Amino acid sequence: MERPENCIITIFGASGDLTRRKLVPGLFNLYMRKMLPERFAVFGVSRSDWTDQVFRDSMAEGIRTFAAKENRDKTDDINEFIHHLYYHSVGTSGTGSYEPIKAHLRELDDQYRAAGNYVYYLSTPPSAFGPITRSLAEVGLNTETEESGWRRLIVEKPFGYDLESARKLNAVLHETFQEEQIYRIDHYLGKETVQNMLVFRFANGIFEPLWNRNYVERVEITSAESIGVGSRGGYYDGSGALRDMFQNHLLQVIGMVGMESPSSFSATSVRNETVKVFKSLRRYNPEDVATNVVRGQYTASTVRGEPVRGYRQEEGVPDDSMTETYVGLKFYLDNWRWAKVPFYVRTGKRLPTRVTEVVIDFKKTPHRLFGAQKKGIYDPNKLIIRIQPDEGILMKFNMKLPGGGFQIKTVNMDFHYSDLSDVYVPQAYERLLLDCMLGDATLYARGDAVEACWDFVKPIQDAWANDKSMKMFGYPAGTWGPKEATDLIEGPDQDWRFPCKNLASDGEYCEL
Ligand SMILES: NC(=O)c1ccc[n+]([C@@H]2O[C@H](COP(=O)([O-])OP(=O)(O)OC[C@H]3O[C@@H](n4cnc5c(N)ncnc54)[C@H](OP(=O)(O)O)[C@@H]3O)[C@@H](O)[C@H]2O)c1
């Protein structure tokens, strides 16, 4: 694989959690794979009064804890790597001139022969994004010319909290950086199984002809977490499942499931196709929200014999909170390929297990030669793409049971990524950082895509904020969410796919 050109990776928010847990360990993994440039420096910037040594010690500890398992105890390599790390404090207010940063960068540039190639990673609270990009521009660190080298800006999530704030943020960034320089990160797109969706769809001739309204009955996406909000109650209460998971990660997955084949594998072609999907999402009218979207909050319960608090009893959560820890939705893509195919998506906390999967439910056979369908026996075909854990692909199809007559059983044909035991699976941030250094924005969200996603979510946010009759359903922790979510699914006796049973009521049985 190609190695990036020499460059300096500047991380704003260097003293923060994400830098220590994901960014620097990800860079170290790349270093161990010889995928970093031949000459590089990591330049940490934040307000804390740290020295290079404090930064290096903190990052070394982060690497030992969070890098890929096989890299954590590589003491000599860690020591060598951290000598590429430098730190700069912007002072307590964080608002001063960036001339000293420019001077520091120039020194590092000379030392590492970076030729003016800089990545700027905004790993700060979003309120600092505008001030930082403007300060960079004031000292001319934003512009790209033949002589200056390339300048790329990675922007962490959340990218806005609604359509208006996302538009404003885009406008702020576009004041100083061109769209081609901006890399909006969504770490879901860095996951191997999400990328594999593109390969699975467009490198195999046999699935694509079936991937449409003629053969697909419905599409279902589940992203479940078994944990609650833990110590992040205060943060989570300002966000909720719709913003935290659906608007960004899960809509990006829908973009990949729903898109047409791009004409090439360039960032522009791929992202043009995903934007078309987001633009074909049928917008809800205010009155549609109540019948197509179910929100819920987990309530106190017993899971695996242990008492579990309800959401409103969590630390930092007001006892009258109206923030959803679960959201289930039904919607349509108004385009030729997906006309009238329902898409069902649910995500939540304190569900029975941790799993993210895409399920393509194929239509029944047109004529039932072997008798009536029974659930679990002679089911229509399903394709299950597991994004996490145990990444892989599973196809359910029907086989004859050995013996007399024609008894049928639905069986699995299963591929697990872990079967490729000799293949290294990079962490999401590692892959995305490398792509940015290589100038490949395919797996980053484009400004128009982010706005289109917020535009779809807007009627839901408006209804929840303004319509007092919109219900918040409770669900006991350890169950699959409010029972009202079942009503979203069309057809008699139809329900969501349950990767495992409720833990609160059905014991511990849990199998993907
Ligand atoms: N942690 C995660 O797993 C995660 C996941 C997804 C997205 N994110 C996003 O990533 C960003 C960082 O998250 P985090 O968890 O690392 O937050 P954090 O621990 O609160 O870190 C924020 C960092 O920003 C620095 N900072 C604040 N104002 C600054 C300024 N004006 N200039 C330079 N640095 C400044 C802070 O350090 P000083 O106080 O020293 O300046 C600190 O290093 C947030 O936008 C968050 O939403 C985080």
The ligand as an SDF file (V2000), in Angstrom:
LIG
                    3D

 48 52  0  0  0  0  0  0  0  0999 V2000
  -14.0060   10.5850   23.3480 N   0  0  0  0  0  0  0  0  0  0  0  0
  -14.6490    9.9650   22.3920 C   0  0  0  0  0  0  0  0  0  0  0  0
  -14.7300    8.7390   22.3590 O   0  0  0  0  0  0  0  0  0  0  0  0
  -15.2820   10.7330   21.2690 C   0  0  0  0  0  0  0  0  0  0  0  0
  -15.9620   10.0150   20.3200 C   0  0  0  0  0  0  0  0  0  0  0  0
  -16.5020   10.6920   19.2520 C   0  0  0  0  0  0  0  0  0  0  0  0
  -16.3660   12.0510   19.1590 C   0  0  0  0  0  0  0  0  0  0  0  0
  -15.7220   12.7480   20.1000 N   0  0  0  0  0  0  0  0  0  0  0  0
  -15.6030   14.1870   19.9130 C   0  0  0  0  0  0  0  0  0  0  0  0
  -14.2320   14.5250   19.8620 O   0  0  0  0  0  0  0  0  0  0  0  0
  -13.9970   15.7650   20.4790 C   0  0  0  0  0  0  0  0  0  0  0  0
  -13.0150   15.5760   21.6150 C   0  0  0  0  0  0  0  0  0  0  0  0
  -13.5310   14.6400   22.5160 O   0  0  0  0  0  0  0  0  0  0  0  0
  -12.8090   14.2640   23.8730 P   0  0  0  0  0  0  0  0  0  0  0  0
  -13.5730   13.1380   24.4330 O   0  0  0  0  0  0  0  0  0  0  0  0
  -11.3530   14.1190   23.6570 O   0  0  0  0  0  0  0  0  0  0  0  0
  -13.1050   15.5580   24.7310 O   0  0  0  0  0  0  0  0  0  0  0  0
  -12.2460   16.1210   25.9430 P   0  0  0  0  0  0  0  0  0  0  0  0
  -11.5850   15.0320   26.6930 O   0  0  0  0  0  0  0  0  0  0  0  0
  -13.1460   17.0550   26.6760 O   0  0  0  0  0  0  0  0  0  0  0  0
  -11.1320   16.9400   25.2060 O   0  0  0  0  0  0  0  0  0  0  0  0
  -11.3540   18.1790   24.6010 C   0  0  0  0  0  0  0  0  0  0  0  0
  -10.0030   18.7780   24.3100 C   0  0  0  0  0  0  0  0  0  0  0  0
  -10.1490   20.0510   23.7120 O   0  0  0  0  0  0  0  0  0  0  0  0
   -9.1670   20.9100   24.2650 C   0  0  0  0  0  0  0  0  0  0  0  0
   -9.5650   22.2760   23.9670 N   0  0  0  0  0  0  0  0  0  0  0  0
  -10.6510   22.9570   24.3740 C   0  0  0  0  0  0  0  0  0  0  0  0
  -10.6580   24.2010   23.8440 N   0  0  0  0  0  0  0  0  0  0  0  0
   -9.5560   24.2930   23.0550 C   0  0  0  0  0  0  0  0  0  0  0  0
   -9.0020   25.3140   22.2340 C   0  0  0  0  0  0  0  0  0  0  0  0
   -9.5860   26.4840   22.0990 N   0  0  0  0  0  0  0  0  0  0  0  0
   -7.8590   25.0430   21.5660 N   0  0  0  0  0  0  0  0  0  0  0  0
   -7.2450   23.8700   21.6850 C   0  0  0  0  0  0  0  0  0  0  0  0
   -7.7060   22.8590   22.4590 N   0  0  0  0  0  0  0  0  0  0  0  0
   -8.8550   23.0720   23.1310 C   0  0  0  0  0  0  0  0  0  0  0  0
   -9.1360   20.4750   25.7130 C   0  0  0  0  0  0  0  0  0  0  0  0
   -7.9400   20.6660   26.3660 O   0  0  0  0  0  0  0  0  0  0  0  0
   -7.5440   21.9300   27.2290 P   0  0  0  0  0  0  0  0  0  0  0  0
   -8.5650   22.1050   28.2950 O   0  0  0  0  0  0  0  0  0  0  0  0
   -6.1910   21.5750   27.7000 O   0  0  0  0  0  0  0  0  0  0  0  0
   -7.5520   23.0010   26.2080 O   0  0  0  0  0  0  0  0  0  0  0  0
   -9.1400   18.9620   25.5240 C   0  0  0  0  0  0  0  0  0  0  0  0
   -7.8380   18.5180   25.1770 O   0  0  0  0  0  0  0  0  0  0  0  0
  -15.3690   16.2780   20.9130 C   0  0  0  0  0  0  0  0  0  0  0  0
  -15.8790   17.1060   19.8920 O   0  0  0  0  0  0  0  0  0  0  0  0
  -16.1980   15.0210   21.0180 C   0  0  0  0  0  0  0  0  0  0  0  0
  -17.5530   15.2320   20.8010 O   0  0  0  0  0  0  0  0  0  0  0  0
  -15.1650   12.1120   21.1520 C   0  0  0  0  0  0  0  0  0  0  0  0
  1  2  1  0
  2  3  2  0
  2  4  1  0
  4  5  1  0
  4 48  2  0
  5  6  2  0
  6  7  1  0
  7  8  2  0
  8  9  1  0
  8 48  1  0
  9 10  1  0
  9 46  1  0
 10 11  1  0
 11 12  1  0
 11 44  1  0
 12 13  1  0
 13 14  1  0
 14 15  2  0
 14 16  1  0
 14 17  1  0
 17 18  1  0
 18 19  2  0
 18 20  1  0
 18 21  1  0
 21 22  1  0
 22 23  1  0
 23 24  1  0
 23 42  1  0
 24 25  1  0
 25 26  1  0
 25 36  1  0
 26 27  1  0
 26 35  1  0
 27 28  2  0
 28 29  1  0
 29 30  1  0
 29 35  2  0
 30 31  1  0
 30 32  2  0
 32 33  1  0
 33 34  2  0
 34 35  1  0
 36 37  1  0
 36 42  1  0
 37 38  1  0
 38 39  2  0
 38 40  1  0
 38 41  1  0
 42 43  1  0
 44 45  1  0
 44 46  1  0
 46 47  1  0
M  CHG  2   8   1  16  -1
M  END
$$$$
